Amino acid sequence: MSGASFHASGHLEIGRFNADAYDDVASSVNGVPWLTAPVKILFGGPGGLGAPTNAGFNGWGPMAAGDFDGDGDVDLFQHGPQTPLPPFPPLQPPPPPTAYTPILALNDGAGVFTVGAAPAPLPPLSSLRPWVADLDGDGAQDVLVYATAYLQSAPGVFATTPAYAPTVPMFGASVQAFPCDVDGDGAADVLAGDGMWYRSQGALPLPLEGALPFPLTRVHFGDPDRDGDVDVLSGDQLVLNRTRHLLRDGLFRTGRSLRFVVSGAPNAPWLLAASLGTLDLDLPPYGRLLIDPATVALIGGGVLDATGAGAWSSVAPSGAAAAPLLGLPVYVQAVVDGGAPRFTGAWTAVLIDV
């Protein structure tokens, strides 16, 4: 990285903070909560990173980059000073903090930031790293800090709510939490530092789903087995996620998320039908009907987007509603009307209770 210099022992966040096509770096001091320093931006270019320039605000500690006011620019969410700062004798460290006020720094599009309205205070832990994810499924970028969700209720305005109920006290590595789509349904789940994982069900707080075999430290996410699932590397431990293998085998769990992907002509309306029986009837020019009309039921529908893609998500039945279907194959087929109805892909789904 030619020409780059950073805050010593600081925190870095990558984002495109101006209008060019190069990644930039925001650099902040590690420091202490009663001593903030100017946040620096190192703009990327053909020759690497340039010299640090002031971002326009002071801060300290970890940052998260995301579009927090809906204008298309990459903003920053960061720890702020301890609040309130109690009196303490000269040359003596202050007492343990009670809370920190986060900084919401809004980008003007050129990498110059203005501090917006302060979100609610953070818990009193200086090592908490904020993460960006859509936690409530409304399409806006929210922030997760340990077990607190900062939901973007309006552009640049955050409201706090519990993201999940932690199972351990707030100390050590256990206070970290990482949003990621564990089950592949498009919604953000949460993996906590103690190894517990919390599954998105469309509302907060997220319910506890299960546990990994070890706590999480030095976490990285990826897909080393190339099956489309998010796998977890923690230290020298690797957990391979098998969710999509279940889905490809047509197994759905009672009370859990299910999802079907539909494709066809752009902006075409579509329906999703389910049946307990099969048929294989060629109906030119409409395609092949693969489900039995005698037991058919419409379960969803919509309009494909401009690229010809669509999806239907729901929750599999549970309890008494699921009992008659357990272990039985349910056949699903899509009908897309791109000027004339056409039968498209078909799936077999089996409901299991595990």
N, C-alpha and C positions, 0 to 999 in steps of 0.2 A: 504494500500500500504506500505508494510514493507520496511524500509530502504530508503524511498523516501523523498527528500526535494527539494523545488522548489524556484525559484525566487519569492520574495515577490511582490504581485500585478503585476504579470507577465502574459505572454501569453503561452499557451500550445498547442502543436500539436501532434497528435498520428500518428504513422506510424511504419512500420517494417524496421528499419534503418540498421539492420545487417541480417545475413543469417539464423537466427534461426526462430522458429515458434511463437515467443512471440512478442506482441505489445510493442513498446518503446514509450517514450515521449520526445519531444524536448521542452525546457523551455527557454523563453527569457524575459528579463526585459521589463516592461512597459516604464519606464524612459522618457527621453526627447530626441529629435532628435539630439542634439549636444553631448549627452553622451551615447555612446553605451557600451555594456558589452559582455563578452563571452557568446555565446549560449551554453546551457548545454544539454546533452543527458542522459536520465535515461533509461538504457537497462532493458527490462523485462526478467524474468526468472521464474523457478518453484516457487521461494519464493517471487515473486512480483518484484517491481522495485528496481534496485540497486542504488548505490551512483552516484551523478551527475559526468559526465566527460565532458571535453571541446569538443565541436563539431569541433573546428578548425577555427572558424571565430567569429567576433563580430557583433552584430546587436541589434535591439530594435523593440518592437511592434509586431503586429500580423504576423503569418506565414501561409503558405499553403504548404502542402506536396503532391508531385506527381513526376512521372518519367519525368523529363524535358530534358533528353538527350538520351532517348531511350535505355538505357543499362539495364533496368530491376530493377535498384535500386531506392529507394525513396529519392528524393532530396528535398530541401527547397527553397521557394521563400519568401523573407521577406523585410520589410521596411529597409532602410539603413539610413545613416546620411543625415541631411539637406544639400542640395547643390544648389548654392554655399553658404557657411557659411560666412555671412557678418561680418565685424569687429564690435565689440561692447565694451563699457567701462567695465573695471573689476568690478566684483560683480554685474553686471547688466544682466538681461536676454537678449538674442538676439532678434532682431526684428522678426515679424511673418515670417515663412518660405515661400519661393516661390515654392519649389519643394523638393522632396526626391528622392534619387537614390536607387532603389530596389537592393537587394542582391540576386543573384542566386547562391546558394551553392550546388555544385554537390557532391554526395555521392560516395565514393570509394567501397561501398558494405559492409563495416565493421563499418559504422557509423562515419567515418572521412570525413569531408567535405572540398572541395576546392572551393573558390569563382571563378565563371566563368565570362564571359563577362557581363557587367552591362546592363540590359534592360533600356529602356527609362525612364526618371524621372516620378515619381508619382505626382498626384495633391497634393496641400499643405494642406492635412488633415491627422493628425496623427492617427485618429481612423479608417481609412479605412482598412477593412479586406479583404485580397485576397482570392479568391475561385478558385478551380480547376475544369475545365470542358472542354469538346471538343466543342468549340464555333463555329468552322467553318466546322465540320463534316469530317475532314481529318484523324481522328483516333489518332492524337497527343493530348497530354494534354496541354491545354492553361490555362491562368489565367485571371480572371475577377476582376478588382478593380474599384468599383463604375460603371462608364459608359465607362471605358477604357478596351479594350480587348488586352491582350498580347498574340498574336498568335504565336505558335511555328512553325516558318518557316523552321527550320532545327534543328537537335538535339542540344539543348542548346542555340539556337538563337531565339530571340523573336522580332517580329515587332508589333507595336501598331497601333490600329485602333479604331474608336468609336464603342462601342458595341450597343448603342442605343442613342436616343436623349432624355435626361432627361427633365421632365416637371417641375421641381422645382429647385431652386438654391441649391448649395452645402452647406448645413448646417444641424446640428442636425442629428436625426435618418434617415432623408430622404436620406442621402448619402450612406446608405447601399444598396447593391444589392445582390441577391441570385440566382445562376443558378440552375435550376431543370427542369425536363421534365414534364411540366404541361399537355400537350396534349397527352402524351403517344406514340409519333411517333419516339422515340429514339434520338431526337435532343434536345440540351440544349436550353430551354427558359430562360427568366430572370424575376424575381419578384423584383421590386425596393421598397425601403423603404417607398415611399409615397403611396404604394398600387397599382401602375400601373404594368401591366405585358406585356412583349414584347415577341412575338411569333417567333420562328425560322422558316424562310422561305428558308433556304439554303444559305443565304448570310448575311453579316453584312453591315450596322447596322440593328438590328432587328426592325421591325415595331411595333408600339403600337397596342396591341390587345384589351385591356380593363382595368378594374380596379377592385380591391377587395373592399369590403365595408369599409375598415379601413386601416390606415397605418400599417406598419410592425415593430414590436419591439420584441426582445427576440424570434426570429423565430426558430421553429422546424418543420421539415418535417416528415411525416409518412403516414400511411394508416389505421387510426383507424376503418374505416368502411369496410375494407378488400375487396374492389372492384377492387384493382389493380391500382388505381389512386394515385398520389401524393397529399395529403391533407396538409393544412397549419395551424399550431397552432402559433398564435402570441399573446403573453401575455396570457390573459384569453379568447381570441377569437379563434374560430375554423371555418375554411372554408372547406367544403367537396367538392371535385372535382368530377364532374359528367361526365367527358369526355368519359370514357369507357362505361358508360350506353348508351350514344348516339351511340357509335360505335357498341355495342352489338345489339342495336335496328336497325342497318343498316342505320343510318342517317349520311350523309356527307355534310359538308358545302361548298358552292361554294368558289373556290379560296383557300381552306385550305388543309392541309396535309391529305392524306389517305394512308392506309397501309394494306396489306394482308400478312398473315403468311402462308407459305407452308411447308409441311413436307413429307418425303418419304425416299427412299433408299439413303444412303450416297453417295455424289458426283454425284447424278443423275441429268441430265438436266430436266428442267421443263418449262411449258408455262402457262400463265394465259389468259383465254378467257372470253369475256363478250358478253352478248346477251340481247335483249329486250324481249325475250320469253323464256318459259320453256319447258322442255321435261322430261319424266321419262322413259328412255329406258335402259333395262338391256342388256349389251354387254359383256358377258363372253369371255375371262378372263379379260377384261379391266375395269370392274366396271359398274357403272350406269352413263349414260350421262343425265345431269339434265338441260342443256341449249339447246336452239333451234339452230341447225346449220344453219338455213335459215337466221338468222340475227347475226351470230357470228362475232366477231372481236378479234384479238389477241392484248392484251394491255401490256404484259410484259413477262419476262422470265429470266432464269439464270441457275445456277448450285447450287444444295444443297451443304452445307458444309459437313465436315467429320462426323458430328453428325446427318445428314439428315434434317437439318433445313435451311430454306431460307425465304426471305421476299421481297416484292415489295412495294416500296414507290413512291408516286407521289403527284401531286397537283390536286385537283378536278377542273373541268372546271369552268369558270366564264364568266360573260358578255354574249355576243351573242352566244358563244359556249355552254353555259350552258342552255340557254333558252329552247331549244327543249326537254331537259331531266328533267326539274324541276318537281318534284313530281312523276316521273315515276319510277317504280322498274327496276333496272338493275341487271341482274343475272350474277354472276361470278363463274367460276369453274377452278380448276387447273388440269393440265395433267402432270404427272410425269413419266419419262421414266427410270425405274430402270431395264432395260433389255428388257422390253416390256411396251408400254404406258399403263398408268392406270389413270382413272379419280378419283380424290380425292375430298376433301372438296369443298363445294359450299356456296356462300354467296348471300344475297340479299342487294343491296345498293339503297338508295333513296337520291337524291340530293335535298338539301333545301337551300334557300337563306335567312339567318337570320344574 
